[in-house]
């Protein structure tokens, strides 16, 4: 599995990482590599919890074209 993640920096310079395909799966780190390491761990844990609860592992995500 190779889910997409989003990366952004907050006002304090902390990297915020989210996996849109897994509701509620968010992590952070002081550096980009640390944030990516943390989201990998978060994804693993979120998938375990979703499986235990009988929830779908992921939700559908899709890219759409927006004309400006």
N, C-alpha and C positions, 0 to 999 in steps of 0.2 A: 504494500500500500504506500502510495506517495501523494498524500493530500497537499493541496495548496494552502499557503498561509499568507496573511497580510502582515506587514511590518510598518510601524509608525513610531515616531519619537514624541514623548510628551514634553511639556514645558520645562521639565527638569533634566531632559536629555536621556531619560530611561526609554529603552526600546520595548514597545508593546507589540506582542505577536498574538494573532488570533487565527484559528482554523475555522473558516466559515462553514465547512461541511459537517462540523461537529458542534452542535449548539452548546454554548457555554464554555468552550475550550479556548481559554485565554491564558497567556503567561507573559512574563517580562524578564528583562535582564539589563544590567548596566552597560553591557556591550552587545553588539549584534550577534556575535558567535554565542555568547552566553544565553541570550534570548532564544536563539534557535535551538540550543541544547535543551533549554527548559521546555519549549513547546513540544519537542519530541517526547519528553517524559510525560507532559500533560496529555498529549494525544493518546499515548499508551494507556494511561490511567482512565481517561474519559471513555475509551473504547471498552475497557474492562467493566466499568460501572454500567455502561449502556447495555452490554451483553448480559450482565447479571440481572438487570431489570427487565430484560426482554424487549428493549427498545431497538429500533433500527440503528445500526452502527453509525450511519451518516445520513444526512439529508442531501437532496439534490441541489447542486449549485450550477450556475450557468453564466457565461459571459454574454452580455448583450451589447449591441452597437448603439451608441448614442450620437445622433447627429447634432452638431453645435451650430 
